């Protein structure tokens, strides 16, 4: 898992990444200094769960990924079935490149959980 997270954090514009349980507890993380990974993990897992419940209510199927975009930063959250992969991004980032690169690692992470 360490190797996969190191690859993700090496991508341009990525400030860090975390694998967290659906309960928000951090399983593994690689984040820039000064980022509270435990707080971020818990908060994003809560948001993901709320959106996931809304999708179920709307009969929209399984929530695969979630993009949160603020004025200063972006957060991608990917569903790993039993956990979440959270990727913290800088404001000016190539979302397509990050998304395609991260999607290549999803199956590896699922196999490690």
N, C-alpha and C positions, 0 to 999 in steps of 0.2 A: 504494500500500500504506500509505503514511504516513497518508492520510486515513481509511482504514478502521480502522487501529489507534488513531488519535486518537478516533474515534467510540466504539470499544469501551471505551477508558480513561475516557471521559466518563460512562459508566454508573455509577449509584450502587453502591458496594460493590466496585468493581473497582480493584485495586491496580496492575494492569499487565497487559500482554499481549505475547506474543512469537510470532513465526513462526520456527520452527526446522526445519532439514532432519531427515530421519529419522535422520541420524547425530548429531543433537544440536547441530550448529553453528547459531548464531544468524544468521538472515537479516535480521531487522528486529525492533526491540523498543521498547516504551514502558512503562517501569516506574518506580515510585516510587524516589526516591533511597535508596541503601543496599541495594537488592536486586541481587544478583549474577546478572544475566540469563544469563551464559554457564554458570554452574554449574547454575542452575535448568533451563535449556534442555537441557543434557546429561543431567541426572538424570531429568527427566520423559520425555524421549525414550526413555531406557533402560527406564523402567517401562512406557511405552506399547508398546514393542517386545515386552517380556516378556508382557504381557497379550495382545497381538495374536497371538503365537505360541501361547499357551494356547488362545485362541479357535479358531485353526486346528486345533489338536490335538483339540478338543472338537467340531469341525465346526459351530461357531457362526456361521460367516460372517465377513464383514469387520468389524473393529472400527471403529465410527463415532465414538464419543466415550468419554471416560473421566472419571469424577469421583473425585477423591481428597479425602476430608474428614478433617481433623485437628481437634484440640480448639480450635485458634486460627484456622485458616485453611482455605480450600478451593482446589482447583485443578481447572479444567476443561481437558481436552485434546481437541481436535477433529482428526479425520483430514482432511487436505487432499490426500490421495493421494500427492503427492510430498513433503509437508512436514506439520508439525503447527502448529496454532494453540493456544497455551497461554494461558489466562486465569487470573490470580492474583486471588483473591477474599478479602474480609474475612469474618470469622466470621458476622456478621449481614448476610446479603445475600439478596435475593429471587432465588433460583436460577432460577425459571421465567422471570422477566423478563430476566435476563441471558442465559439459554439461547436464548430466542426472538429476542432482539435480535442475538445473535452469529450464530445460524443464518441470519439475513437477509444476513450479510456473507460467508458461506462461499464462495458461487459467485464473488463478486468477487475474493476472495483467490486462489481456484484459477486464475482467468483471468490473474492477475498473476504467477503462478509459472512 
